[in-house]
């Protein structure tokens, strides 16, 4: 009986405009995904995710300009590479599945650009070292040091620029949650946001309000282990430049060669109602630009899809 009451409490709080949007999605001919009111956005009108969409306008033009000037290179497309119909980075590199499957939470802060970059860099570092460096790079360091006000947004390549030039320390999720637990240098300091139904089974705040950017960390947390307690010595970076793939096959080859990558896309408000299947925009206005980690691809009922990791908590 308790679960029935909890379910009713969530359902009764759904905004009328969101209910209408869900009905429109479900009635759309040939829709390839399921729509439902998600607890994080249910009580608000469509567009509530706008605060989380932190990729600034002009990001495509910015990358194209840097490619033109030789600051970012385009990988050569290999003609002799066989691309499987289905690919999952965690299955391809099981020794790094712990970091590839680390689904983080950017709180109510628009630092998706830093999260996707820190996550993909963590994965690629693990893969490149055959898991000798199986560590989560700190979104706290990247988001609030690469940009003065990281919660107000950034650019998709900005995270990798920062990690390459300055290095990033290790960092777990809020209060050492997530698969890596305690001991990392600089954990994310903004709280998880309520997602998963009634608050009696979800300890995260249901009123997760818009967050302000904290100061760039300059020292490790008090909970850091001896191995990760020295901020300057805990920095991880990489040699070489940045690469940007474009087009289905080029992106697939980049992932197959080195692991997950960061990407950005335009969020429409119906994405807030995603509950499974292959998402395709059906209805709703633009909410903003959003960055995620791309980990693989596949085909379902003849429809191709990308598999991505979002940062709106597990």
C-alpha positions in Angstrom: 0.0 0.0 0.0 2.9 2.4 0.8 4.3 2.1 -2.8 0.8 2.8 -4.3 0.5 6.0 -2.2 4.0 7.1 -3.3 3.3 6.5 -6.9 0.1 8.5 -6.6 1.9 11.3 -5.0 4.3 11.6 -7.9 1.6 11.2 -10.5 -0.6 13.9 -8.9 2.2 16.4 -9.0 2.7 16.3 -12.8 2.3 19.7 -14.5 -0.6 19.8 -16.8 1.5 21.0 -19.7 3.8 18.1 -19.2 0.9 15.7 -19.2 -0.3 17.1 -22.5 3.2 16.8 -23.9 3.5 13.1 -22.9 0.1 12.4 -24.5 1.3 14.0 -27.7 4.5 11.9 -27.7 2.6 8.7 -27.1 0.1 9.5 -29.9 2.9 10.3 -32.4 2.9 7.8 -35.3 5.9 5.5 -35.3 7.4 6.8 -32.1 10.5 4.8 -31.1 10.6 5.6 -27.4 8.5 5.7 -24.2 7.5 8.8 -22.5 6.7 9.3 -18.8 6.8 11.9 -16.1 10.2 11.8 -14.5 10.3 12.9 -10.8 13.0 15.5 -11.4 10.9 17.4 -13.9 7.4 16.1 -13.4 6.0 19.1 -11.4 7.4 21.7 -13.7 6.3 22.8 -17.2 8.4 21.5 -20.2 11.7 23.3 -20.3 12.8 22.6 -16.8 16.1 21.1 -18.1 17.2 24.4 -19.4 19.3 25.0 -16.3 21.3 21.8 -17.0 22.0 22.6 -20.6 25.4 24.3 -20.3 26.9 24.1 -23.8 27.2 27.6 -25.1 25.9 28.7 -28.4 28.3 28.6 -31.3 30.1 25.5 -30.2 29.9 23.9 -33.7 31.4 27.0 -35.4 34.1 27.3 -32.7 35.3 23.7 -33.3 35.1 24.2 -37.1 37.3 27.3 -36.8 39.8 25.5 -34.6 40.0 22.6 -37.1 40.5 25.1 -39.9 43.4 26.7 -38.0 45.0 23.4 -37.2 44.3 23.6 -33.4 42.1 20.5 -33.5 42.7 17.8 -36.1 40.3 15.5 -37.9 41.3 11.8 -37.8 41.8 10.0 -41.0 39.0 7.6 -41.9 40.5 4.1 -42.3 39.1 2.1 -45.1 40.1 -1.3 -43.7 38.4 -1.1 -40.3 35.3 -3.4 -39.8 32.6 -1.6 -37.8 30.3 -3.9 -35.9 26.6 -3.2 -35.9 26.7 -3.1 -32.1 29.4 -1.7 -29.8 29.7 -0.9 -26.1 32.9 0.5 -24.6 32.3 -1.2 -21.3 32.1 -4.6 -23.0 35.1 -3.9 -25.3 37.2 -2.8 -22.3 35.8 -4.6 -19.3 38.8 -3.7 -17.2 37.6 -0.1 -17.4 33.9 -0.8 -17.0 34.0 0.8 -13.5 34.8 4.3 -14.9 32.8 3.9 -18.2 29.7 3.0 -16.2 30.2 5.8 -13.6 27.0 7.8 -14.2 27.5 11.1 -12.4 25.2 14.0 -11.3 25.9 17.6 -12.3 23.3 18.8 -9.7 21.3 21.9 -10.9 24.4 23.3 -12.5 25.1 23.8 -16.2 28.5 22.1 -16.3 27.5 19.2 -18.5 30.4 20.3 -20.8 32.9 19.6 -18.0 31.2 16.4 -16.8 31.2 14.7 -20.2 34.8 15.8 -20.8 36.0 14.6 -17.4 34.2 11.3 -17.8 35.4 10.6 -21.3 39.0 11.5 -20.3 38.8 9.2 -17.3 37.7 6.3 -19.6 40.3 7.0 -22.2 43.1 7.3 -19.6 42.1 3.9 -18.2 41.9 2.3 -21.7 45.3 3.8 -22.7 47.0 2.4 -19.6 45.2 -0.9 -19.6 43.5 0.0 -16.3 46.7 0.9 -14.5 45.1 4.3 -14.1 41.6 3.4 -13.2 40.6 6.7 -11.6 37.7 9.2 -11.9 39.0 12.7 -13.0 37.4 15.4 -11.0 34.5 17.3 -12.5 34.9 19.8 -9.7 38.4 20.7 -10.9 37.5 20.8 -14.5 34.2 22.7 -14.2 35.3 25.4 -11.8 38.9 25.9 -12.9 38.6 25.7 -16.7 35.8 28.3 -16.5 35.2 31.1 -13.9 31.5 30.3 -13.7 31.2 26.7 -14.9 27.6 26.4 -13.9 26.8 29.1 -16.5 28.2 26.9 -19.3 31.2 26.2 -21.4 32.3 24.6 -24.7 32.7 20.9 -25.4 36.5 21.0 -26.1 37.2 23.3 -23.1 37.4 20.4 -20.7 40.0 18.6 -22.8 42.0 21.8 -23.2 42.1 22.2 -19.5 43.1 18.6 -18.8 45.8 18.7 -21.4 47.3 22.1 -20.3 46.8 22.0 -16.5 45.9 18.4 -15.6 42.9 17.3 -13.6 42.9 15.8 -10.1 40.9 12.8 -9.1 37.4 13.2 -7.8 34.4 11.1 -6.9 30.7 12.1 -6.9 29.1 14.2 -4.2 30.2 13.2 -0.7 32.3 10.4 -2.1 29.3 8.6 -3.5 29.5 6.6 -6.7 31.6 3.5 -7.5 34.9 5.0 -6.5 33.9 6.0 -3.0 36.1 7.9 -0.6 39.8 8.9 -1.0 39.8 10.9 -4.1 41.3 14.4 -4.1 38.4 16.7 -5.0 34.8 15.3 -5.0 32.0 17.2 -6.7 30.6 19.6 -4.1 27.1 20.3 -5.3 24.4 17.8 -4.1 22.6 15.1 -6.0 19.2 15.9 -7.2 16.0 13.9 -6.5 15.1 11.6 -9.4 13.7 8.3 -8.4 10.3 8.6 -6.8 9.3 9.1 -3.2 11.7 10.7 -0.8 11.4 7.8 1.6 13.5 5.7 -0.8 15.5 8.6 -2.4 17.6 10.6 0.1 18.4 13.4 -2.4 16.7 16.7 -2.1 13.5 17.1 -4.1 13.9 20.9 -4.3 17.2 20.9 -6.1 17.4 24.6 -6.9 19.7 26.3 -9.4 23.3 26.3 -8.1 26.1 28.8 -8.1 29.6 27.9 -9.1 32.0 27.4 -6.1 35.6 28.6 -6.3 38.2 26.7 -8.3 39.7 24.1 -5.8 43.3 24.6 -4.8 43.7 21.8 -2.4 42.4 18.3 -1.9 39.4 17.4 0.4 40.0 16.4 4.0 38.7 12.9 3.1 41.4 12.4 0.4 43.7 9.4 1.0 47.4 9.8 1.3 47.8 8.8 -2.3 45.6 11.6 -3.5 46.0 14.2 -0.8 48.6 16.4 -2.6 46.7 18.6 -5.1 49.7 19.4 -7.4 50.9 15.8 -7.4 47.5 14.3 -8.1 47.1 16.0 -11.5 46.7 13.8 -14.6 47.1 15.2 -18.2 47.8 13.9 -21.6 50.3 14.6 -24.5 49.3 15.6 -28.0 46.5 17.6 -29.4 42.7 17.4 -29.6 40.8 15.5 -32.3 37.2 16.0 -33.5 35.4 13.4 -35.5 32.4 14.1 -37.7 29.9 11.7 -39.3 28.8 8.3 -38.2 31.7 6.2 -39.4 34.4 8.6 -38.2 32.9 8.8 -34.7 32.6 5.0 -34.6 36.3 4.6 -35.5 37.3 7.2 -32.9 35.5 5.3 -30.2 36.8 1.9 -31.3 40.4 3.3 -31.3 40.5 4.9 -27.9 37.2 4.8 -26.0 34.3 7.1 -25.2 34.1 10.6 -26.5 32.3 13.8 -25.6 29.5 15.1 -27.8 26.9 17.8 -27.7 23.3 18.0 -29.0 20.3 20.3 -28.8 17.9 19.3 -26.1 14.2 19.7 -26.8 11.8 19.7 -23.9 10.4 16.2 -24.8 13.8 14.7 -23.8 12.8 15.5 -20.2 10.1 12.8 -20.5 12.4 10.0 -21.9 11.7 6.7 -20.3 13.3 4.2 -22.6 13.7 3.2 -26.3 15.5 5.2 -29.0 14.9 8.9 -28.4 14.1 11.1 -31.3 12.7 14.6 -31.1 8.9 14.5 -31.4 7.5 17.8 -29.9 8.5 20.7 -27.7 10.8 23.8 -27.9 14.5 23.9 -27.6 15.8 23.9 -24.0 19.5 24.4 -24.9 22.8 22.7 -25.8 23.8 19.7 -23.7 27.0 17.6 -23.5 27.1 13.9 -22.9 29.5 11.0 -23.1 29.1 8.7 -26.1 30.0 5.1 -25.3 28.7 3.0 -28.2 26.0 2.3 -30.8 23.6 -0.3 -32.0 20.5 -1.1 -34.0 17.0 -1.9 -32.7 14.1 -3.0 -35.1 16.1 -1.5 -37.9 16.7 1.8 -36.3 20.3 2.9 -35.5 21.1 4.6 -32.2 24.0 6.0 -30.2 24.4 4.9 -26.6 25.3 7.8 -24.4 25.9 8.4 -20.7 24.0 11.4 -19.3 25.0 13.3 -16.1 21.6 13.8 -14.5 22.4 11.1 -11.9 22.0 7.3 -12.1 
